[in-house]
Every structure is written in C-alpha cells, then in structure tokens.
Amino acid sequence: MPQSIGTVETRSLVGAIEAADAMLKAARVQILDFSLVGSGLIAVVVSGEVAAVQAAVDSGWAAAEKVAEVVSRNVIANPHNDIGKLMGNEVSEDGK
C-alpha cells in the first residue's frame, strides 16, 4: 500500500471531476479510484506521500466546494497493506 491515501466525496459528478483535477494539479499523487457510490455520491481516492496527499485533498475539497456539496474528506497516513485489498487494488510501496 502507498504511504498515504486520501478521499474527497461529493454529491455531484461535476464536483468530483473538479476535485480530481485539482488534486492531481496540486501535488504528486495518483488516482486509485473514482467511484459512483450511490444516491449521487462520488468518491475520489488518491495515493502518494503523506504531505502530497494532504495537499491534494485540501485542494480537491476547496475546488469541489465551489460547485457542489462536499460530503467528506479524509487522509489516512500509512494505511495497512490489506486496505488495498478492500479497495480492489494491489498497490506497491512505490505507488505503482
């Protein structure tokens, strides 16, 4: 699993796209997942170094908040390796 994962969840596809764009532009992170959760909720999950993920989540939240309702945001530093299995991703230590 990468050093950190971060999420931004919005109640709009446009908001989620805005968040994803801002997250990728703000820091060196990669998108792990872009999920249609249901009831209009969309979650964007990124991975990378802890500081990069924190910066990306903050930027994504700010961008999404301008155009949609942001339901939640979270950063998990140093997640357990099994978290990748829960997400359906097998990600190595270097984020690839």
C-alpha positions in Angstrom: 0.0 0.0 0.0 1.2 3.5 -0.6 2.4 5.8 2.2 -0.9 7.6 2.3 -4.4 7.6 0.8 -6.9 10.4 0.7 -10.5 10.8 -0.3 -12.9 13.5 -1.3 -16.6 12.6 -1.6 -19.1 14.9 -3.3 -22.8 14.8 -4.1 -22.2 15.6 -7.8 -20.2 14.2 -10.7 -19.1 17.7 -11.7 -17.8 18.3 -8.1 -15.9 15.0 -8.2 -14.3 15.9 -11.5 -13.3 19.3 -10.2 -11.9 17.7 -7.1 -9.9 15.1 -9.1 -8.5 17.7 -11.4 -7.4 20.0 -8.5 -5.9 17.0 -6.6 -3.8 16.0 -9.5 -2.6 19.5 -10.2 -1.9 20.3 -6.5 0.6 17.5 -5.7 2.3 14.4 -7.0 -0.5 11.9 -6.4 -2.3 9.3 -8.5 -5.9 8.4 -8.6 -6.6 5.0 -7.1 -10.3 5.0 -7.5 -13.2 7.1 -8.8 -16.4 5.5 -7.6 -20.1 6.2 -8.1 -21.1 5.3 -4.5 -24.9 5.8 -5.0 -27.5 8.4 -4.2 -25.5 10.9 -6.2 -22.3 10.4 -4.1 -19.0 10.1 -5.9 -15.7 9.4 -4.2 -12.3 10.2 -5.5 -9.4 8.3 -3.9 -5.7 9.3 -4.4 -2.4 7.9 -3.1 1.1 9.2 -2.6 3.3 10.6 0.1 1.6 11.9 3.2 2.2 15.6 2.6 1.3 15.4 -1.1 -2.0 13.6 -0.3 -2.9 16.1 2.4 -2.2 19.0 0.0 -4.2 17.2 -2.8 -7.2 16.6 -0.5 -7.3 20.1 0.7 -7.1 21.4 -2.8 -9.7 19.0 -4.1 -12.1 19.9 -1.3 -11.7 23.6 -2.0 -12.3 23.2 -5.7 -15.3 20.9 -5.3 -16.9 23.1 -2.7 -17.2 25.9 -5.3 -19.5 23.8 -7.5 -21.0 21.1 -5.3 -21.7 19.8 -1.9 -18.6 18.1 -0.4 -19.8 15.3 1.9 -16.5 14.2 3.3 -12.7 14.3 3.0 -10.1 12.2 4.7 -6.4 11.3 4.7 -5.1 8.0 6.0 -1.3 8.1 6.6 0.5 4.7 6.4 -2.6 2.5 5.8 -2.3 -1.2 6.5 -1.5 -3.3 3.4 -4.9 -5.0 3.5 -6.6 -1.7 2.8 -5.6 -2.2 -0.9 -7.5 -5.5 -0.9 -10.6 -3.8 0.4 -10.5 -1.3 -2.4 -9.8 -3.9 -5.1 -6.3 -2.5 -5.8 -3.0 -4.1 -5.2 -0.6 -1.1 -4.9 3.1 -1.5 -4.2 5.1 0.6 -1.8 6.2 2.9 -4.6 2.6 3.7 -5.6 2.6 1.7 -8.9 
